[in-house]
């Protein structure tokens, strides 16, 4: 791995080896591999064990894939069209507690969905796959074409598949097809009280 991916403290290599490429081979993803990744997501930690995350998926070559692809902004669609599968990460934002009439907010829904996404991404890596999450999609269109209820938040669309050669990408993206670094740990961590700039 490049020097930019060197941790400041010793951690398991799975964390620095995981990255989000844009070049995919165009191979269809095996249903079993996809379900293995989703099974890993199922076991993510969850506040009050509510498990609010949800995934809608489409395997390459299916109408569901085309529908998900159609929700992406053009710059993402240009490369995500070669993924083996696309998924949208959702989370249920409310629940009705037994004995109550009105729904209550699930305050940890986005936090929990993030944990589920990371579990999926690490499982994909363990299978020799890559996952790339994108915020660049049309949320209004996605809600409509995927019939997502209003009480569900939409977080990201994920491209999942086998990594392809960077030459498959437009020149501007070829230059970016490498693992990115991270800001120093000291800019992210403070002891005792908020002490962050920017």
TIFIPA-735961 format. One record per residue (C-alpha): residue number from 1; residue in three letters; x negated, z negated, y. Coordinates in steps of 0.5 Angstrom, whole numbers, plus 500, padded with zeros to 3 digits. Example, Ala and Ser with C-alpha at 12.3 -4.5 7.8 and 13.67 -1.06 7.14 Angstrom:
BEGIN
{1, ALA, {475, 484, 491}}
{2, SER, {473, 486, 498}}
//
This chain:
BEGIN
{1, UNK, {500, 500, 500}}
{2, UNK, {498, 501, 507}}
{3, UNK, {494, 496, 511}}
{4, UNK, {501, 496, 515}}
{5, UNK, {504, 493, 509}}
{6, UNK, {499, 487, 508}}
{7, UNK, {503, 480, 508}}
{8, UNK, {500, 474, 512}}
{9, UNK, {501, 470, 507}}
{10, UNK, {501, 471, 499}}
{11, UNK, {508, 473, 497}}
{12, UNK, {511, 477, 491}}
{13, UNK, {509, 485, 492}}
{14, UNK, {516, 487, 491}}
{15, UNK, {517, 485, 498}}
{16, UNK, {512, 489, 501}}
{17, UNK, {513, 495, 496}}
{18, UNK, {520, 496, 498}}
{19, UNK, {521, 501, 503}}
{20, UNK, {526, 506, 505}}
{21, UNK, {524, 513, 505}}
{22, UNK, {529, 519, 507}}
{23, UNK, {526, 524, 502}}
{24, UNK, {530, 524, 496}}
{25, UNK, {529, 529, 490}}
{26, UNK, {537, 531, 489}}
{27, UNK, {537, 529, 482}}
{28, UNK, {544, 526, 480}}
{29, UNK, {544, 518, 479}}
{30, UNK, {546, 516, 472}}
{31, UNK, {552, 511, 473}}
{32, UNK, {549, 506, 469}}
{33, UNK, {543, 505, 474}}
{34, UNK, {548, 505, 479}}
{35, UNK, {552, 499, 476}}
{36, UNK, {545, 496, 474}}
{37, UNK, {544, 496, 482}}
{38, UNK, {551, 493, 483}}
{39, UNK, {551, 488, 478}}
{40, UNK, {544, 485, 482}}
{41, UNK, {548, 485, 488}}
{42, UNK, {554, 481, 485}}
{43, UNK, {549, 475, 483}}
{44, UNK, {547, 475, 490}}
{45, UNK, {548, 468, 494}}
{46, UNK, {555, 467, 497}}
{47, UNK, {557, 461, 502}}
{48, UNK, {563, 457, 498}}
{49, UNK, {562, 462, 493}}
{50, UNK, {567, 467, 496}}
{51, UNK, {563, 473, 494}}
{52, UNK, {566, 477, 500}}
{53, UNK, {562, 483, 499}}
{54, UNK, {565, 490, 497}}
{55, UNK, {562, 497, 495}}
{56, UNK, {565, 504, 495}}
{57, UNK, {560, 509, 492}}
{58, UNK, {560, 516, 490}}
{59, UNK, {555, 519, 485}}
{60, UNK, {552, 526, 487}}
{61, UNK, {556, 532, 485}}
{62, UNK, {563, 528, 486}}
{63, UNK, {568, 528, 491}}
{64, UNK, {567, 521, 493}}
{65, UNK, {560, 523, 495}}
{66, UNK, {562, 528, 499}}
{67, UNK, {567, 524, 503}}
{68, UNK, {561, 518, 504}}
{69, UNK, {557, 524, 506}}
{70, UNK, {562, 526, 511}}
{71, UNK, {562, 520, 515}}
{72, UNK, {554, 520, 517}}
{73, UNK, {552, 522, 523}}
{74, UNK, {548, 529, 523}}
{75, UNK, {541, 526, 523}}
{76, UNK, {543, 522, 517}}
{77, UNK, {547, 527, 513}}
{78, UNK, {541, 532, 514}}
{79, UNK, {537, 528, 509}}
{80, UNK, {542, 523, 505}}
{81, UNK, {545, 529, 502}}
{82, UNK, {539, 529, 497}}
{83, UNK, {541, 522, 495}}
{84, UNK, {543, 521, 488}}
{85, UNK, {549, 516, 490}}
{86, UNK, {552, 514, 497}}
{87, UNK, {555, 507, 498}}
{88, UNK, {558, 503, 504}}
{89, UNK, {557, 496, 504}}
{90, UNK, {563, 492, 506}}
{91, UNK, {565, 485, 507}}
{92, UNK, {572, 481, 507}}
{93, UNK, {572, 478, 514}}
{94, UNK, {578, 473, 512}}
{95, UNK, {581, 469, 506}}
{96, UNK, {588, 465, 505}}
{97, UNK, {586, 458, 503}}
{98, UNK, {591, 455, 498}}
{99, UNK, {596, 451, 501}}
{100, UNK, {595, 455, 508}}
{101, UNK, {600, 461, 510}}
{102, UNK, {595, 464, 515}}
{103, UNK, {588, 467, 514}}
{104, UNK, {582, 464, 516}}
{105, UNK, {575, 467, 518}}
{106, UNK, {570, 468, 513}}
{107, UNK, {564, 466, 518}}
{108, UNK, {559, 468, 513}}
{109, UNK, {561, 475, 511}}
{110, UNK, {556, 479, 514}}
{111, UNK, {550, 474, 512}}
{112, UNK, {553, 474, 505}}
{113, UNK, {554, 482, 505}}
{114, UNK, {546, 482, 507}}
{115, UNK, {544, 478, 501}}
{116, UNK, {548, 483, 496}}
{117, UNK, {545, 489, 500}}
{118, UNK, {538, 486, 499}}
{119, UNK, {539, 484, 492}}
{120, UNK, {541, 491, 490}}
{121, UNK, {535, 494, 494}}
{122, UNK, {530, 490, 490}}
{123, UNK, {534, 492, 483}}
{124, UNK, {533, 499, 485}}
{125, UNK, {526, 498, 486}}
{126, UNK, {525, 495, 479}}
{127, UNK, {528, 501, 476}}
{128, UNK, {524, 506, 480}}
{129, UNK, {529, 508, 485}}
{130, UNK, {529, 507, 493}}
{131, UNK, {535, 505, 497}}
{132, UNK, {536, 507, 505}}
{133, UNK, {541, 503, 509}}
{134, UNK, {544, 507, 515}}
{135, UNK, {548, 504, 521}}
{136, UNK, {549, 511, 523}}
{137, UNK, {556, 513, 521}}
{138, UNK, {562, 514, 524}}
{139, UNK, {566, 507, 523}}
{140, UNK, {573, 510, 525}}
{141, UNK, {572, 516, 520}}
{142, UNK, {570, 512, 515}}
{143, UNK, {575, 507, 515}}
{144, UNK, {580, 512, 515}}
{145, UNK, {578, 517, 509}}
{146, UNK, {576, 511, 505}}
{147, UNK, {582, 507, 506}}
{148, UNK, {578, 501, 509}}
{149, UNK, {583, 495, 511}}
{150, UNK, {582, 492, 518}}
{151, UNK, {580, 485, 515}}
{152, UNK, {574, 488, 512}}
{153, UNK, {568, 490, 516}}
{154, UNK, {563, 496, 515}}
{155, UNK, {556, 494, 515}}
{156, UNK, {552, 500, 513}}
{157, UNK, {552, 507, 508}}
{158, UNK, {546, 506, 503}}
{159, UNK, {543, 512, 500}}
{160, UNK, {540, 511, 493}}
{161, UNK, {536, 515, 489}}
{162, UNK, {529, 518, 486}}
{163, UNK, {524, 519, 492}}
{164, UNK, {522, 526, 493}}
{165, UNK, {516, 529, 497}}
{166, UNK, {516, 528, 504}}
{167, UNK, {516, 536, 505}}
{168, UNK, {523, 536, 503}}
{169, UNK, {524, 533, 510}}
{170, UNK, {524, 537, 517}}
{171, UNK, {517, 536, 520}}
{172, UNK, {519, 530, 525}}
{173, UNK, {522, 526, 519}}
{174, UNK, {516, 528, 515}}
{175, UNK, {511, 524, 520}}
{176, UNK, {516, 518, 519}}
{177, UNK, {516, 518, 511}}
{178, UNK, {511, 512, 510}}
{179, UNK, {513, 504, 509}}
{180, UNK, {513, 501, 516}}
{181, UNK, {510, 495, 518}}
{182, UNK, {513, 488, 521}}
{183, UNK, {512, 484, 527}}
{184, UNK, {507, 478, 526}}
{185, UNK, {511, 472, 523}}
{186, UNK, {509, 468, 529}}
{187, UNK, {514, 472, 533}}
{188, UNK, {520, 471, 528}}
{189, UNK, {519, 463, 527}}
{190, UNK, {519, 457, 531}}
{191, UNK, {519, 450, 529}}
{192, UNK, {524, 445, 532}}
{193, UNK, {528, 449, 537}}
{194, UNK, {529, 456, 540}}
{195, UNK, {522, 459, 543}}
{196, UNK, {523, 466, 542}}
{197, UNK, {521, 472, 547}}
{198, UNK, {526, 478, 548}}
//
